[in-house]
Amino acid sequence: MMMIRSAFAAALLAGGLYSVSPANAAPLDEVGARHQITALLSMPFATNLVGASNANRFAWVEKRSGVRNILAADVSGTPKALTHFTQDDGTNLWGVTLSPNGKTLAYVEGGDPEFPDASSPNPNLSETGTHQSVNVVLESGKQMRMGEGWNSTFSPDGATLAFSHKGSLFLAPVGKVAKEVMSVPGSLTSLQWAPDGSALAFTLDRGSHALIGLWHVKTATMTFLAPALGQDSLPTFSPDGRFVAFVREHRPLTDKKTEKGSFWSLHVYDLASNTDHVVWTPPAGTGARFAVPEGSSLLWSDNAHLLFPWEGSGWMRVCAVAASGTGIPSCLTPDKAEVSSYRLSQDRKTLFYTSNVGNVDAWHAWRLALDGSSPQRLTHSEDMETDLAVAGAKVGVIAASVTQTAHPAVVGPDGASAPLVSPQAPSDVHFVTPQVVVFHSADGVEVHGQLFVPEGEAKTPRAALVFVHGGPHRQTLPAFNGMDYYSNAYAMNQTLAAQGYVVLSVNYRSGTGYGEAFRNAPETGGHGASEYRDVFAAATYLRARADIDPARIGIWGGSWGGYLTALALARNSDVFAAGADFHGVHDMIDPDTYGLSPEENRKAHEVEWQSSPAADIAHWHAPVLLVHGDDDYNVEFEQSTLLAKLLSEQGVLYEEHSFPNERHTFLRMQDWLTAYMWMDTFFAHTLTSHKP
């Protein structure tokens, strides 16, 4: 298996593997580019893969041509659509969960999973607005709207559905009307049933702190588990229901005050004696701040042992510790590699996880028997596998490749993965295999990226683009991404390459996949913008290539990538000839931090200002495209209106567009297509002719 991974990496580094572009294809014109990006954005894209605990049945959300629906399949059956939406109207479907027997499904329609208690978005400009609701699909196919909320979860016997809305808890016998049983100030951000169905554990977020509570179903009473002053999270019942494990955090005020402290601890609460004890507290240093892969939690391997994520070695790993607190943790997954998701088998004897072991730019699924055995590769495919789910005795993965968008596949006993959906691009779509490249910043940091080189020989040096992802805690890959935002960006980078641009997607410091020291690199963002050195190094790499015209290098990105795009144009319009800034941050100054002295806050604000594109606006002269949705909860729309004012004062050429009622991640495919074509035309005007 190591030889397979090494061969794959070598093929990527050589730029070989395969290409489905027509031989010696001419670069696409604007009409061809629109056709290609439309075709790629229209391909089916899967997310939210879940499994039934007691049945070999999976369900997931599929977006196809911008229309979202929920599909389900037994492992040997054809996927069946459980919803029947027909419009690209931006209606989100998320929060999918199956009853234990797999016969009933609950999901959330509308809303925004990043801001589930905020108002529901309305990018399609519906006259009546939109509403976020919990819905149930019964075994008969009948659909029921249960009420406004999220966090839906079935009781262990599958007879009752629980969900929440802000600080209210709702219970509904399956097939019947939901009833509000509890309401408290704050937001319920997680729900988990006790194994016998007698209680629900929840996290109550009150902003300054978060508490773990229990709702006792029969007595209709609420209790809190060792309420304190920190941020408590991830409540998880032991298999016998006697204990609840959770994490308690006291987050540092600033990144500069982390050397001496340990900022989280692992707790177990004994429900019989109503006592809490600290199982383990990490030492100061690496791993002293808590981090968990998205969608993952604490796990009990039995009634006496806990599995949890920890970065003590400098890499995100799954570790085990005795719940009694009498031992020290032992890490189960390999060192020098990250874990992006992990689940236990139904008998709790096997850990399944996705990791980039052996090649930090490639993710695959693994299994580990908890009897002391060595990890084994779960699949033989060279697809990227960044997420997984367990259904009964089966394991499913979300897989993607150079030419296939994220799709669900079931893993067989021989390691073969059978796609439940096999997305295929039209035969006239141009793909190149991205080359994995490694270079260094001026301060010596190793930086990884993916280089998209157009097919055929260039008669003259080409224009080039640096792509910078957002987050910043993200990683782009040499394949379609498992996150829709970056799946779309990958499709656009392929389209730009088909038009003749060389594109370098750069994984700058503060991103994921390369260890804790890289993700928590010092002086990033508003603390000094050190990650910009990696972006500049990407441009330096491109400028050194003989096939690239150094006078025609542009840059594009969104969110944190929009921030870095603006920073590049403000600091180095002599290097970056044009840029496209999607919903970026342009003034990094934050409000005062309580607990810091006036002088400490003043110094922090000075660094934040110097880290801002606005601070270097006098040096900005390259043209830029600005695009922003005005219902953005992640980055204030005012960040872009501010930049437009600053550029106007400087006489800098800019093109501006907004999407009324759109969110940060555009919810409608047609808005992605429109924005990308604005960018395509903009770069055609600013980069296709030689600039003196």
N, C-alpha and C positions, 0 to 999 in steps of 0.2 A: 504493500500500500504506500509506503514511503516513496518507492520508485515511481509509482503512478503520479503522486503529487509533484515530485521533482520534475518528471517529464512534462507535466502540465505547465509548471512554472517556467521551465526552459522554453517551451513553445510560446508562452506569452511574452517572455523577454525577447525572443527572436522575432516576435510579431507574426508568427506562422499560424499554427493551429488550423484555421480555415477562414474563408470569406465567401459570402454568398453574393457579393457584388458581381455584376457582369464583367467579364475580362475587359480591361482597358476602357471602362465606362467613362463617358464624358462627364465632367462636373455638372451637377444639377443646376438648372436655372431656378428662378423664384417660383415658377409654376410647379416644377418638379419637386422643389423643397416643400411646398405646401402639401403636395400629394404624399410625400414620404412622411412628414411629421404627423399628418392626419392619420395615416395608416398605422403608425407606431403608437400614437396616443389612443387609437381605437382598439388596440389589442386587449384581450381579456387580462385583467390584473387582479390577483387574489390577495386577500388579507384576512385577518381575524379567524384563522383556522382554529377550530376547537373540536374536541372529541367527547363522546358520551362515556361516562365512567364505566358503565356495565354493558356496553354494546359496541360492536365494531362499526361505528357510524361517525362520520365527520360532517361538519358544516363550515361554511366560510362565506365571506362577502366577495362577490365578483363585480368589478367595474368593467363594462364593455361599451365602447363608444360613448363614454361618459355616464352611462346608465348603470346604477348599482342595483344588484339583486342578491338574495341569499340562496345559495345552493346547498344541497346535502346529498350524501351518497354513502351507502354501505360499501365496504372495501371492494366488493366484487361487482357492484352495480353501476349503472349509468347515473351521473349526477342529475338531480331533479331540482328545478327551481321552486322554492317555497314562497317567493314573492314575485310580483309581476309588474314592476315599474317599467315605464317605457320612455321617460323623458330625461334628457340631460339638464336637470333643473337644479343641481347642486344638493339634492337631498341626501344627507349622510345616512348610511346604515352601519351600525357598529354595536359593540357590546353583545355579541352573539354568545348564547349559551344553550346547551342541550340538557334536557332532563337525563337522569342516570340511565334510563332505558333507551334514550335516543328518540323517543316518539313525539316529544313536544319540544318546541324551540322558542326561545325568547330573544328579542333583539330590540335595539333602540333605533327609532326612525327620527331623522332631523337632529338638530343640535350640533354640538362640536365636542368631540371627545377630549380635546385639550381643555375646554372650558365648559364642563357639562352642566353647571348651574347658572351659566350666563344665558342671555336671551338667544333664541335660536336664529341662526343666520338666514338671510333671505336673498341670495344672490340672483335668483330668477325674477326678483322684483314682483312677487305675488302681491296682489292688492290686499289680501287678507293676512299676509304674513305667514310664518311657519311656526310649528310647534314641535318640541321634542317629546316623544312619547315612547313608553315601553309597550311592546306588542308581543303577542303570543300566537304561534301557529300550532294548532292542535293536530293530533294524529289524522283527523278527518280532512285536514287542509283548511279548516275554518280559521280565519284571522280574528283576533280580539285585541282591541286597544285597551290597555290596562290603566293608563293614566300618565301624567307627565313625570319623568324621572329617568333613572339609569341604574347601574349597579345590580341588574337583575341576576338572581341566582336561585336555583331550585333546591328544595329541601332534599335530604338524602333519600326519602321514599318517592320523590318526584311529584308529590301531591300538592305542594304549596310553592308559590313563587314569592320571593321577597325582592323589593327594589326600593330605591330612595330618591328623594328630591330635596335638595338643600339639606335641611336638618330633619326631614320627615321620613319615617320608615313606613312602608306599605306592605301588607301581606294579602295574598289572593289565593284561595283554593283554585287550582288549575281549571280553567273553563268558567270561572265565576268572577264576580266584581271584586276589585281590590278595595281594601279598607285601610285608612291611615290609623296606625296603632301607637305612634310616638312622634313627637315633634320637639326639637331642642334647638337652641341657637347654634349656628355653625353649619358645617357641611359634612355629611356622611360620605366618606371617600372610599370605603370598602365594606363589604359584607361577607361573612362566612358562617355557614350553618355548623352547629355542633353535630357530631356524628350521629346522635340519636334524635336530632331535630328539635331538641328542647329549647335551644337558645340560638341567638345570632350574635356573633362578635362583629364589632364595627370600629372604624377609626372616625373620630369626630375632630375635624380640623377647625380650629378657632383662630387661625391666623398666627398669633404669637406663640401658640402651643397647640398640640394635638393629643387627644386622649384615646385610650382603648376602653370600649364599653361592651356590656352584654345586655341584650334584650331577652328577657325570659318569657317565652311564648305563652305558657299556661297561666302564669301569674300576672302577666302584663306589667312587669316591673323592670326597672333599669338599674344596673350597677356599673361602676367604673373600676377598672383594674389598676390599682396603685397609681392614681392620678398624681402627676408631678408637674415639672416646669418645662419639659422638653417637647420635642416632636416625636410622639410615639406612632408607630406604623407597623404594617404587615402582620396583623394578628392571625395566628394559625393554631387551630385545635390539634392536640395530639390524637392519634387514632382511637384511643379509648375515651376521649372527651374529658379527661381529668385535668388537663393542663392547656394553657394558652401561651404560646411563645410570641414575642414581639420584639421590635427594635426600638430603642430610645436614643434620640440624637440631641446634642446641644451644639449646634453648628457654630463655627468660629465667626467672629465679627468680620475679620478680613483674612485674606490668604497669607498675610505676613505674620499672623499670630497663631501659627499651627505647629511650631516646632516642639513645644513642651506638652501640649495637651493630647488627650484621647477623647474623641468627640461622639462616640456612640458605644452602646453596650447591648448585649443580647440578654433578654429577660425571659423567665418562665414563671407564670402565675399558677399557683395551685388552687383550683376552684373549691376543693373540699375544705382546706384550711384558711382560704382567703389570705394567702401569703405570697409575696413576690420575692424572687431571688435573682440576682445577677448571675447568669451562666458564665459570661465571659466578657471582658473588656479588652480591646486590642491595645497593644503598647503604643506609645507616641511614635510618630514617624510615618513611614509608608503604611497605608491602610488605616490610619487613625481617623480618617473621614469616611463616612459610609457612602457606598455606591451600590446600586443593584441594576442588573440588566432590565431593560424595559419589559414589563409584562411578567416578571419573575417575582418570587416571594421566598419565604422560609418554607422548608419541608421537613416533615418528621419521617425518618426512615423506619422507625418503630417508636414505641412509647418512651424510649430512653435516649434517643439520639436525634440531633437536629442537623440539617444541612442548611448552609447559608453562604452568601457570596462574600468574598474578602479579597483584598488586594495587598495583603501583607508582603508578598514577594515582589510586588510591583506589577502584577498581572491579575486581571479579574478571573478568579477561580472559584469553584464550588468546594467548600470545606465542611467537615463534620466535627461535631463536639458532643460530649455527653451532656444531656439536659440537666443532670445533677450539678454540673459545674465543677466536677472533681478532676477533670483532665484538661489537656491542652488540645486545641484544634489540630486536625490533620487534613491537609488539602488533598482532594481526590482527583481533580483534573490536572493535566500537565502544566508545568511552569513554562514561562516564556510564550504563553498563548492566552488569548482572551476567551471567555464564554459569553455568547450573546443570548442564549435561552437554555433552560433546563427544566426537565420534568421527571417524575418518578413513575415507574410502571405501577399498575394497579395493586400488585402484591408488595410494592415498596422494596423490592429486592434489586432493582436495576435502575440506574440513573441514565437518562438520555439527555444529550446536550449538543449544542452546535458550537463549534470552536474553529479558530484559525491556527491550530497547532500545525507546525511544520512549514507553514507559509502564511505570513501575516496578511497577505492580500487575497486569501482564498478561504472560504468558510464551508465546513462540511459537518454532517451529523455523526455522532459517536454514541456508543453504549458503554456502560461500565457496571459490571456486576459488583454489588457491594459486599462481596465476600473476600475482597483483597485481590481480585484479578486485575489484569492490565486492561486499559481502555482498548476498544476495538472499533474500527471504522464501521459505521452502520450501513453506509451505502457505497456503491462502486462508481456512482456517477461523478463526473467532474463539474456538474452544475454547482452553483453557489447555493448553499442551504443555510439560511440565517435564522429560521424559526421552526419549531416543531410542536406537535400535539400528540397526546396518547388517547386512543379510543379503544376501550376494552383491552384486548390483547394486541392491538395493532398500533403502529407508529406512523404518523404522517408528517411530512415536511413541506415547507414552502421553499420551492426551488426556482432558480432563474439561471439563465445562461447568456452568452453573447447575443443570441438571436431570439431568446424566449423570455417573455415577461414572467413575473412571479406567478407560480401556479402550484396547486396542491398535488402531492404525490404520496402514495402509500408504499412503505418500505416492506419488501418481502423478506422471508427468512434467509434467502441467499444473498441479500444485500442489493438486489435489483429494486429500483424504485419505479412504480407504475403510475404515470401521471393520471390524475382524475380528470384534468383538463389539460390539453396540449396546445398552447397558443402558437399559432403559425403566422408569420408576417407574409404579406403578398410577395410573390416571386420577384417583382420588380423593385423591391426595397433594397437599398444598398447598405451593407454592413461591412465594417472592418473589425478585425480583432484588436482591441486595445492592447498596447504593449505596456507592461509594468516597467516603470523607470524609477531609478533611485538617484537622488542628487543631494547636495548639502548646501545649507544656508551659510551665510558669511560667518556666523558664530559656531559652525560645526554641527548643527543639528541635522540628522539624517531625515530626509523627506521622501515619501513615496507618492507616486502619481500614476495615472494612466494616460498614455499618449495615443491619440487617434490620428493616424497618418493616412491621408487619402490614397486610393489605389492609383497605380501608374506613376510614371516619371513626371516630374514637374519641369516644364520647359523654362520657366523662370521661378525665382524664389517665391514661396507661397506666403499669404497672410496667415496669421496664427492667432489663437485665442487661449487665454488662461481661464479655466473655470474654477471657481471657488465655492465650495458647498457651504451650507448654513449650519446652524446648530448652536455653538460650534462642535458639540459632541456627536459627530457623525463620521462616517467613512464611506467614500465612494469606492467602487470596485470595478474590475475589468469585465463587467457584465451588467445586465439590468439589475436594478436595486430592489430590495424587498420593501422599501418605503416609497409610496407613490410619488412624492415630491422629486426624489432622486431617480426614480424610474423614468419620469418625464424628462429630467435633465439629461440622463443618459441617451434617451431617444433624440433629444435636440443636438447633443454632441455628435451622435452618429450622422444626423442630417447635415450638420455643419461640415463634417469631414467629407460627406458625399458631395458637398458644394466646392470642395477644394481647400478648405481651411485645415491646418494642423491644429488640433485641440489638445491641451494638456490640463487634465483634471487633477488638482493638487490636494493631497491630504496633509494640510498644514498642522502644526502643533496646536494642541487643545482639542484635536479630534480623537475619535476612539479607534481601537484596533491595534494600537502600538504600545500599550502599557500605560500604567498610572502616571509615570513621570512625564510622558508625552502629553497625556490628556490634561494633567494639572501643571503643565509647564509654567514657569514663573513669568510674571509681567505680561500676560496676554490681555487682550481686550482693553478695557478701561484702565488696566494697571500698567500699560506700557506698549500695547499692540505688538508684542514680540513676534506674534505669528505672521505679521506682515513681512518679516524677513524671509519666511518660506515662500510667500507669494512672489516677492521680488526675485528670489532664487529660481522660481519656476520661469519667470521671464528671462532671467540670465541664461538658463538652460536653453530656452528656445532661441535666443539671440545668437548662441554659439553654433547652431545647426546651419549647415550650408544650404539646406533646402528652404530656409525661412528668410523672409525679408525683415530685417530688424526694425525697419521704419513702419511696419504694418502689423504690430502686435496689439491686440485688444484684450479686454478682460470682461467677464460677466459672472454674475452670481446673485443669489437671493438671500434675504434675511442677514445672517452674519456674513454670508458671501456678498450681499449687497453692501454691507459696511466695509468689507475689505476691498471691494471694487471701488467705492468712493474714496477710500484711503489711498489706493494705488493712483487714482487720477489726481487727487489733491497733492500727493507727495512727488509723483513721478509721471507727470504728463509728458516728460521727455522720453519715457520708455513705453508707456501705454498710450497708444494713439487714439483710442476710443473705448467706451465701456457701456455696459448695460447693467443698471442697478435696480434690482427688484426688491421693493420693501426693505431697504437697508436702514441702518442706524447711522446718524450723521453728527449727533452731539451726544457724547458718552457720559456727560456729567449726571451723576445720581444724586438723590437727596442725601442730606447729612445722615450719617450712621450713628444711632444712639450708642453711647458707650465709648465713643472716641472724643477726644478733646477738640475744641474749636481749631486748634492748630493742626491736629492730625487730619481733621476733615478738610481744612484748607489745602493741605499738601495733597490729599487724595484727589480733590477736585482739580488741582493744577495738573496732576498726571492724567486724569480723565480727559481734561481739555486737550492736552498735548497728544492724546491717543485718538482724538476725534478728527474726522475729515474736515469739519468746520474750521479747525485750527490752522489748516494749511490751504484755505480757500484761495489765498492770494497767488498761490503757485499753480492753481488748476487752470488749464487752458484747453484740454482735450474735450471733444464733444461727448455727451453722455445721454443715454436713454433712461428715463425714470418711469417706473410702473409700480402702482400701489393700489390695493383694495381699501376702500375707506371704512370698512367694518373690521379692521385688523385688531385683534386682541393681543397679538404677540409683539408687534412693533407699532408704535403710535403712528397714525397717518401723518401727524404733524411733523414727523421726522423728514418726510419727503417734501411737504410744503415749505419747511424751513430751508431745505437744500435748494429748492427752486428759487427762493428769495435771494439766497446767498449767491447763486450762480448768476442771477439777473443783475445783481449789483456789480459783479465782476465782468459782465459782458461775455460770459461763457455760453457757447452754443449748447442747448439741450432740447430734447424732445420729451414731452410729458404726457402721461396717460394715467387715468384712474378707472377703477371698476367700482361703481356704486354698489354698496351692500355686499361686496366680496370680502372674504376672510383672508388671512395671511397665506395659507395654502389654498389656492383658488379651488373652489368646489366644483366648478363646471369645466368640462373638457374644452368647451368652446372658448372659454376665457384663457386657458393655457394656450390653445392654438392661436388665438388673436394676439396674445402677448408675445409668443415666440415669433410670429410673423412680423410684428412690429420690430423685434430685435433683428430678424433676418434682413429686413429691408434697411434698417439703420446701419448695420455693419456693411451691407453692400455699398452704401453711400460713403461710408467713412474709412473703409479698409481695403477696398478692391483696387484702388489706384495708388500708385506710389506717392508717398508723402515725403517731401524734401526735409 
